[in-house]
Amino acid sequence: MSILVIDVGTSGVRAASVDGDGSVENIHYVEVLPTSPAPAFIEFDAVAMASAVLEVAHATLDACGPVQGVGIANQRASTIVWDRATGIPVGPGIGWQDLRTVGTCLALQAQGIRVAPNESATKLSMLLDLADPDRTRDLCFGTVDTWVVWTLSNGALHVTDASNSGVTGLRGEGTAWDDTILDALRIPRSVLPTVVDSSGVVGPASALPGAPPIAGIAGDQQASLVGQGCTRPGLAKVTFGTGGMLDCCVGLDRPAFPRRGGAGTFPIAAWQRKNRITWGVEAIMLSAGTCVEWLRDDLGIIASAAESDAVAAQCDDTGDVWFVPALLGMGTPIWDFGARGTFVGITRGTGRPEMVRAVLEGIAHRGADLLEAAESDTGLAIPSLRVDGGMSANETFVAALADATGRPIEVSPVLEATTLGAAYLAGMALGVWADEDEVAAAWAPKRVIEPRMSDARRGATRTRWLAARQRSLQTVPELSGLDF
């Protein structure tokens, strides 16, 4: 029997069955797009999301038959509040990218409380202020995993896992809900879900045929980490989607820094099993595939994202043109929200292939930034880098990443490893895979790309690119002054 995985992303909901050999089959997808009713506002329809979850789950089950259990992977920190008795949301779901609570985050800093606007805490407080200003209603808060479990269990289960609760901003620097933050935002404990293992049976999915047990839950980046077999300290992956997220497994000891390391990474609960958290660090690139979309949609110099590979391959190098992918600011290691995208070195001889290659190589250099930051903050050597996400199919980009990092790049056998990771977490709870070591041993990359540059040339190119990166900083000084 297989594992049913439900994977809720920013743009839609996917279900698939995963067999014991790791093959992903019977994929069904329904688009559920967010809306932006005002600048920096990102909302979604939680009822439509729940309907899509049931639709794709039933479609996959119709195709594959009974399953041993259910795993869930999800976009993190997006926030939903609903009435406990009726299950009806009290307002729109607030997407993780929503920035309307920046002012609240800055006000909290004056109280010595650091919460980022992309975390759930201030989004939850805002929804409570609108729907329950007196805090007298019996409401439930959940991130997307909580909402999916509630939906699958017909309202019987109100839970979240360690990987999702850890990025809500509501647990402070510890592993329990933080009363200081709850009090500052007037969040009653009664609205909070119970934190459970990421790998462990939490209850039946009674809304599905056969009521299979829900046994695995993880935020998308942590699910991708597990899905690429990074379950031993020093193993790391980067997911290159619209942005880029590097996650590195650290082990059972929490990183020593509270919210951000000196090199700009964050500690994360990678997963929890048998009530023990395996920790990791996360490094963030705010613009990755977004830059390729910009070439396609705004500049019109490529017809499709896939074409960037062939166009960039038309030249052997960029002709000393450098691109800094900071269209939305700079994440790890500098964290400058006022940085902006920058081209350096354009001449009359710079053509379309050079511009496209410079963009791909710039994203690769940002990947090297993330890897170097993770090594610096953890003290661990990362011998190779595993990659998934849409850009992992771009051969020119992956080769540039190998050169920029000086490490072998191992490409995931599935484009989105989140599904496989959720299956592994559920499968470990159900005995399909014995433990993290067996998951690590199951890793089989689609291909491995070795770096081609000499160390001397790599050092020279990194120096040139870092000089370009420096020029991109503090383009908008008012935003550069913000720090969450």
Phi, psi and omega per residue, in radians:
M1 nan 2.764 -3.057
S2 -1.931 3.095 3.067
I3 -1.852 2.315 3.001
L4 -1.495 2.214 3.095
V5 -2.038 2.330 3.034
I6 -1.986 2.110 -3.027
D7 -2.125 1.929 -3.079
V8 -1.806 1.931 3.123
G9 -1.739 -2.997 -3.121
T10 -1.250 -0.458 -3.047
S11 -1.923 -0.202 -3.097
G12 -3.137 -3.089 -3.057
V13 -2.149 2.272 -3.138
R14 -2.143 2.473 2.985
A15 -2.171 2.603 3.117
A16 -2.736 2.796 3.001
S17 -1.824 2.450 3.127
V18 -2.127 2.124 -3.125
D19 -1.467 2.993 -3.109
G20 -1.107 -0.339 3.084
D21 -1.580 0.096 3.109
G22 1.501 0.073 3.122
S23 -1.324 2.398 -3.113
V24 -1.806 2.097 -3.034
E25 -2.300 2.982 2.974
N26 0.938 0.906 -3.077
I27 -1.432 2.304 3.049
H28 -2.325 2.470 -2.999
Y29 -2.430 2.437 3.032
V30 -2.276 2.253 3.134
E31 -1.318 2.281 3.016
V32 -2.352 1.618 -3.008
L33 -1.494 2.488 3.013
P34 -1.271 2.868 3.058
T35 -2.119 2.806 3.118
S36 -2.262 1.522 -3.067
P37 -1.226 -0.266 3.108
A38 -2.726 2.799 3.121
P39 -0.947 2.312 3.125
A40 1.265 0.060 3.066
F41 -1.685 2.235 3.083
I42 -2.261 2.055 -3.096
E43 -2.240 2.821 3.043
F44 -2.570 2.818 -3.112
D45 -1.599 1.835 -3.089
A46 -1.166 -0.558 3.105
V47 -1.175 -0.746 3.077
A48 -1.104 -0.649 3.102
M49 -1.094 -0.796 3.130
A50 -1.083 -0.715 3.115
S51 -1.096 -0.724 3.129
A52 -1.143 -0.669 3.098
V53 -0.999 -0.842 -3.116
L54 -1.196 -0.659 -3.122
E55 -1.097 -0.886 -3.089
V56 -1.252 -0.589 3.115
A57 -1.111 -0.794 3.122
H58 -1.139 -0.665 3.139
A59 -1.109 -0.754 3.120
T60 -1.166 -0.727 3.125
L61 -1.138 -0.635 3.077
D62 -1.067 -0.572 -3.099
A63 -1.455 -0.620 -3.009
C64 -1.846 -0.275 -3.107
G65 1.495 -2.930 -3.089
P66 -1.000 2.567 3.127
V67 -2.123 2.790 -3.115
Q68 -1.362 -0.510 -3.125
G69 -3.029 -3.098 -3.069
V70 -2.207 2.363 2.989
G71 -2.072 2.621 -3.082
I72 -2.255 2.308 2.968
A73 -2.191 2.582 -2.987
N74 -2.727 2.672 2.918
Q75 -1.009 2.450 -3.006
R76 -1.707 2.670 2.951
A77 1.265 -0.161 2.999
S78 -1.105 2.542 -2.821
T79 -2.190 2.297 3.129
I80 -2.294 2.427 3.046
V81 -2.241 2.316 -3.103
W82 -2.476 2.846 3.113
D83 -1.336 2.229 -3.056
R84 -1.110 -0.642 -3.068
A85 -1.331 -0.701 -3.047
T86 -1.723 -0.380 -3.057
G87 1.298 0.212 -3.105
I88 -1.619 2.217 3.096
P89 -1.053 2.525 -3.113
V90 -1.509 -0.117 3.139
G91 -3.006 -3.020 3.111
P92 -1.189 2.696 2.907
G93 -1.191 2.471 -3.123
I94 -1.860 2.074 -3.063
G95 -1.216 2.714 -3.108
W96 -1.081 -0.465 -3.117
Q97 -1.401 -0.153 -3.061
D98 -1.097 2.304 -3.052
L99 -2.039 0.298 -3.056
R100 -1.204 -0.275 -3.088
T101 -1.775 0.354 3.108
V102 -0.974 -0.747 -3.132
G103 -1.044 -0.713 3.103
T104 -1.101 -0.713 3.128
C105 -1.088 -0.724 3.117
L106 -1.167 -0.664 3.098
A107 -1.119 -0.670 3.113
L108 -1.129 -0.590 3.116
Q109 -1.025 -0.616 3.117
A110 -1.137 -0.349 3.079
Q111 -1.674 0.087 -3.135
G112 1.432 0.286 -3.130
I113 -1.943 2.160 -3.113
R114 -1.877 1.968 3.069
V115 -2.326 2.391 -3.128
A116 -1.613 2.617 -3.123
P117 -1.168 -0.344 3.095
N118 -1.469 -0.082 3.045
E119 -1.500 3.008 -3.004
S120 -1.426 -0.420 -2.888
A121 -0.948 -0.960 -3.081
T122 -1.299 -0.427 3.051
K123 -1.161 -0.760 3.108
L124 -1.085 -0.815 3.139
S125 -1.021 -0.730 3.130
M126 -1.091 -0.790 3.135
L127 -1.125 -0.655 3.088
L128 -1.162 -0.696 3.119
D129 -1.059 -0.622 -3.123
L130 -1.355 -0.730 -3.006
A131 -1.679 -0.421 -3.038
D132 -2.606 1.132 -3.066
P133 -1.046 -0.509 -3.139
D134 -1.551 -0.098 -3.129
R135 1.005 0.811 3.127
T136 -1.950 -0.238 -3.106
R137 -1.418 2.711 3.080
D138 -1.618 1.614 -3.046
L139 -2.003 2.805 3.080
C140 -2.084 2.404 2.977
F141 -1.861 2.511 3.036
G142 -2.715 2.564 2.835
T143 -1.393 -3.135 -2.987
V144 -1.071 -0.638 3.106
D145 -1.050 -0.728 3.133
T146 -1.082 -0.760 -3.141
W147 -1.142 -0.678 3.125
V148 -1.161 -0.781 3.124
V149 -1.113 -0.742 3.084
W150 -0.999 -0.779 -3.138
T151 -1.119 -0.826 -3.096
L152 -1.187 -0.466 -3.098
S153 -1.716 0.189 -3.099
N154 0.959 0.676 3.069
G155 1.433 0.159 -3.108
A156 -1.466 -0.401 -3.031
L157 -2.111 2.234 3.078
H158 -2.158 1.518 -2.989
V159 -2.406 2.850 2.932
T160 -2.501 2.957 3.112
D161 -1.912 3.052 -3.074
A162 -1.130 -0.606 -3.092
S163 -1.199 -0.618 3.120
N164 -1.432 -0.744 -3.127
S165 -1.132 -0.487 -3.113
G166 -1.219 -0.289 3.134
V167 -1.972 0.356 3.057
T168 -1.473 -0.323 -3.011
G169 1.427 0.051 -3.072
L170 -1.760 0.025 -3.136
R171 -1.949 0.114 3.093
G172 0.961 -2.281 -3.136
E173 -1.781 0.112 -3.074
G174 -1.964 -2.755 -3.120
T175 -2.053 0.203 3.096
A176 -2.187 2.782 3.071
W177 -1.000 2.370 -3.004
D178 -1.655 1.985 -3.086
D179 -1.108 -0.559 3.136
T180 -1.077 -0.778 3.132
I181 -1.233 -0.745 3.135
L182 -1.039 -0.770 -3.126
D183 -1.157 -0.715 -3.103
A184 -1.112 -0.564 -3.103
L185 -1.788 0.077 3.134
R186 0.968 0.872 3.123
I187 -1.814 1.994 3.115
P188 -1.218 2.475 3.086
R189 -1.070 -0.454 -3.075
S190 -1.111 -0.367 -3.121
V191 -1.481 -0.210 -2.993
L192 -1.471 2.520 3.088
P193 -1.348 2.833 3.016
T194 -1.358 2.354 3.131
V195 -1.516 2.199 -3.097
V196 -2.147 3.034 3.077
D197 -1.102 2.591 2.997
S198 -1.255 -0.515 3.095
S199 -2.143 1.758 -3.097
G200 2.983 2.573 -3.126
V201 -1.302 2.182 3.140
V202 -1.910 -0.292 3.122
G203 2.672 3.020 -3.063
P204 -1.424 2.531 2.980
A205 -1.490 1.360 -2.990
S206 -1.211 -0.245 3.097
A207 -1.398 -0.082 -3.112
L208 -1.959 2.680 3.106
P209 -0.982 2.292 3.124
G210 1.409 -0.107 3.134
A211 0.800 1.007 3.138
P212 -1.118 2.638 -3.109
P213 -1.250 2.385 2.976
I214 -1.395 2.076 -2.946
A215 -2.286 -0.073 3.139
G216 -2.551 2.318 3.127
I217 -2.483 2.315 3.058
A218 -2.787 2.554 2.951
G219 -1.077 2.720 -2.959
D220 -1.021 -0.750 -3.083
Q221 -1.222 -0.659 3.087
Q222 -1.209 -0.639 3.076
A223 -1.103 -0.701 3.097
S224 -1.124 -0.657 3.094
L225 -1.034 -0.852 3.124
V226 -1.173 -0.697 -3.107
G227 -1.110 -0.419 3.087
Q228 -1.745 0.345 3.007
G229 1.220 0.331 -3.113
C230 -1.528 1.115 -3.070
T231 -1.910 0.261 3.061
R232 -2.199 2.566 -3.126
P233 -0.973 2.362 3.123
G234 1.638 -0.132 3.064
L235 -1.576 2.363 -3.024
A236 -2.463 2.683 3.076
K237 -2.367 2.743 2.934
V238 -2.191 2.276 3.007
T239 -1.736 2.029 -3.132
F240 -1.776 1.687 3.022
G241 -1.982 -2.320 3.038
T242 -1.084 -0.666 2.953
G243 -1.976 -2.901 3.106
G244 -2.406 2.311 -3.129
M245 -2.185 2.057 2.989
L246 -1.700 2.260 3.046
D247 -2.190 2.366 -3.108
C248 -2.215 2.277 3.091
C249 -1.275 2.283 -3.130
V250 -1.873 -0.685 -3.141
G251 2.199 -2.805 -3.019
L252 -1.412 -0.260 3.118
D253 -1.623 2.276 3.137
R254 -1.167 2.424 3.027
P255 -0.920 2.544 -2.975
A256 -1.221 -0.417 -3.081
F257 -1.501 2.562 -3.016
P258 -1.280 -1.017 -3.072
R259 -2.060 -0.586 -3.114
R260 -2.629 2.317 3.113
G261 -1.343 2.981 -3.125
G262 -1.073 -0.445 3.115
A263 -1.705 0.164 2.975
G264 1.589 0.221 3.067
T265 -1.647 2.840 3.137
F266 -1.997 2.486 2.980
P267 -1.269 2.455 3.081
I268 -2.335 2.598 2.896
A269 -1.377 1.895 -3.078
A270 -1.250 -0.799 3.009
W271 -2.900 2.857 3.085
Q272 -2.210 2.274 -3.140
R273 -2.461 2.334 -3.088
K274 0.928 0.696 3.080
N275 1.145 0.321 3.091
R276 -2.092 2.265 -3.131
I277 -1.527 2.298 2.890
T278 -1.677 2.194 -3.027
W279 -1.676 2.791 3.049
G280 -2.598 -3.121 2.953
V281 -2.191 2.700 -3.133
E282 -2.244 2.363 3.061
A283 -2.108 2.507 -2.917
I284 -2.214 2.304 2.979
M285 -1.942 2.067 -3.023
L286 -1.293 -0.468 -3.121
S287 -2.284 2.073 3.045
A288 -2.305 -1.592 3.105
G289 -1.038 -0.422 3.062
T290 -0.959 -0.622 -3.123
C291 -1.188 -0.641 3.083
V292 -1.207 -0.686 3.075
E293 -1.076 -0.641 3.094
W294 -1.099 -0.738 3.073
L295 -1.046 -0.654 -3.088
R296 -1.401 -0.916 -2.937
D297 -1.510 -0.566 -3.023
D298 -1.835 -0.730 3.106
L299 -1.563 -0.480 3.100
G300 1.213 0.433 -3.112
I301 -1.656 -0.075 2.920
I302 -2.339 2.629 -3.097
A303 -1.523 -0.422 -3.130
S304 -2.627 2.802 3.101
A305 -1.062 -0.675 -3.131
A306 -1.106 -0.534 -3.113
E307 -1.148 -0.375 -3.134
S308 -1.010 -0.574 3.131
D309 -1.106 -0.913 -3.096
A310 -1.174 -0.677 -3.132
V311 -1.166 -0.784 3.136
A312 -1.104 -0.564 -3.126
A313 -1.261 -0.135 3.124
Q314 -1.297 -0.193 3.077
C315 -2.260 2.640 -3.118
D316 -1.399 -0.451 3.103
D317 -2.701 3.115 -3.033
T318 -1.512 -0.042 -3.066
G319 1.186 0.615 3.125
D320 1.174 0.538 3.000
V321 -1.751 2.377 -3.079
W322 -2.230 2.417 -3.139
F323 -2.146 2.353 3.078
V324 -1.901 1.989 -3.074
P325 -1.428 1.345 -3.122
A326 -2.138 0.783 -3.081
L327 -1.106 -0.455 -3.139
L328 -2.066 0.332 -3.056
G329 1.788 3.108 -3.085
M330 -1.953 2.212 3.067
G331 -1.585 -2.356 3.118
T332 -0.975 2.381 0.089
P333 -1.702 -0.076 -2.928
I334 -1.683 -0.587 -3.124
W335 0.958 1.219 3.095
D336 -2.134 1.777 -3.112
F337 -1.260 -0.186 3.097
G338 -1.682 0.015 3.033
A339 -1.199 2.663 3.136
R340 -2.430 2.739 -3.135
G341 -0.966 2.441 -3.008
T342 -2.476 2.287 2.911
F343 -1.798 2.374 3.093
V344 -2.257 2.391 3.006
G345 1.638 0.228 -3.141
I346 -1.202 2.338 3.076
T347 -2.212 3.106 3.098
R348 -1.099 -0.403 -3.140
G349 -1.544 -0.028 3.141
T350 -1.305 2.184 -3.114
G351 -2.005 -3.082 -3.136
R352 -0.980 -0.838 -3.139
P353 -1.052 -0.703 -3.124
E354 -1.138 -0.698 3.128
M355 -1.125 -0.783 -3.124
V356 -1.168 -0.768 3.106
R357 -1.078 -0.688 3.140
A358 -1.071 -0.656 3.102
V359 -1.133 -0.822 3.139
L360 -1.110 -0.728 3.141
E361 -1.216 -0.590 3.084
G362 -1.105 -0.718 3.083
I363 -1.125 -0.670 3.106
A364 -1.098 -0.713 3.107
H365 -1.147 -0.608 3.040
R366 -1.145 -0.614 3.030
G367 -1.045 -0.693 3.083
A368 -1.137 -0.656 3.052
D369 -0.969 -0.813 -3.088
L370 -1.122 -0.761 3.140
L371 -1.092 -0.807 -3.135
E372 -1.095 -0.651 3.122
A373 -1.152 -0.737 3.139
A374 -1.115 -0.737 3.103
E375 -1.110 -0.704 -3.117
S376 -1.157 -0.776 -3.067
D377 -1.327 -0.453 -3.099
T378 -1.752 -0.397 -3.017
G379 1.303 0.160 -3.142
L380 -1.711 2.513 3.009
A381 -1.516 2.311 3.113
I382 -1.825 1.812 -2.981
P383 -1.279 -0.504 3.120
S384 -2.624 2.915 -3.085
L385 -2.182 2.235 3.111
R386 -1.706 2.459 -3.048
V387 -2.352 2.503 2.973
D388 -2.458 -3.011 -3.074
G389 1.640 2.949 -3.010
G390 -0.985 -0.654 -3.085
M391 -1.302 -0.225 3.131
S392 -1.177 -0.252 3.091
A393 -1.497 -0.107 -3.091
N394 -1.569 1.878 -3.008
E395 -1.166 -0.668 3.111
T396 -1.103 -0.745 3.134
F397 -1.125 -0.818 -3.093
V398 -1.101 -0.669 3.077
A399 -1.125 -0.695 3.099
A400 -1.135 -0.627 3.112
L401 -1.141 -0.717 3.087
A402 -1.063 -0.748 -3.136
D403 -1.183 -0.723 -3.085
A404 -1.199 -0.629 -3.114
T405 -1.563 -0.401 -3.043
G406 1.217 0.429 -3.118
R407 -2.232 2.666 2.970
P408 -1.087 2.447 3.090
I409 -1.876 2.135 -3.126
E410 -1.830 1.998 -3.045
V411 -1.532 2.284 -3.115
S412 -1.042 2.472 3.102
P413 -1.215 -0.325 3.041
V414 -2.096 2.490 -3.040
L415 -1.094 -0.685 3.118
E416 -2.052 1.857 -3.047
A417 -1.406 -0.050 -3.132
T418 -1.048 -0.734 -3.122
T419 -1.049 -0.800 -3.140
L420 -1.122 -0.685 3.133
G421 -1.122 -0.745 3.103
A422 -1.098 -0.646 3.097
A423 -1.145 -0.744 3.111
Y424 -1.057 -0.755 -3.126
L425 -1.111 -0.784 3.094
A426 -1.160 -0.706 -3.106
G427 -1.158 -0.605 3.067
M428 -1.116 -0.639 3.122
A429 -1.211 -0.450 -3.047
L430 -1.829 0.031 3.089
G431 1.511 0.129 3.086
V432 -1.222 -0.750 2.991
W433 -2.082 2.416 -2.991
A434 -1.198 -0.805 -3.027
D435 -2.919 -3.028 -3.108
E436 -1.097 -0.564 3.122
D437 -1.134 -0.684 3.112
E438 -1.193 -0.613 3.071
V439 -1.125 -0.759 3.124
A440 -1.081 -0.698 -3.113
A441 -1.222 -0.346 -3.119
A442 -1.378 -0.176 -3.094
W443 -1.102 2.224 3.115
A444 -2.478 1.642 -3.063
P445 -1.101 2.634 3.091
K446 -1.158 -0.701 3.041
R447 -2.785 2.801 3.117
V448 -2.159 2.219 -3.124
I449 -1.925 2.089 -3.137
E450 -1.546 2.585 3.064
P451 -1.157 2.544 -3.120
R452 -1.859 -0.347 -3.073
M453 -1.349 2.577 2.953
S454 -1.243 2.778 3.119
D455 -1.047 -0.656 -3.124
A456 -1.128 -0.779 -3.141
R457 -1.194 -0.657 3.109
R458 -1.086 -0.774 3.125
G459 -1.055 -0.685 -3.139
A460 -1.176 -0.747 -3.135
T461 -1.203 -0.654 3.090
R462 -1.097 -0.717 3.132
T463 -1.077 -0.760 3.131
R464 -1.125 -0.749 -3.115
W465 -1.202 -0.690 3.138
L466 -1.118 -0.553 3.054
A467 -1.149 -0.689 3.069
A468 -1.143 -0.717 3.120
R469 -1.013 -0.702 -3.133
Q470 -1.059 -0.612 -3.130
R471 -1.215 -0.379 -3.098
S472 -1.407 -0.255 -2.995
L473 -1.328 2.629 3.020
Q474 0.970 0.613 3.051
T475 -1.159 -0.635 3.061
V476 -2.039 1.574 -2.988
P477 -0.982 -0.583 -3.117
E478 -1.095 -0.674 3.124
L479 -1.365 -0.524 3.118
S480 -1.117 -0.407 3.129
G481 -1.361 -0.192 3.130
L482 -1.412 2.440 3.119
D483 -2.592 2.095 -3.138
F484 -1.959 nan nan
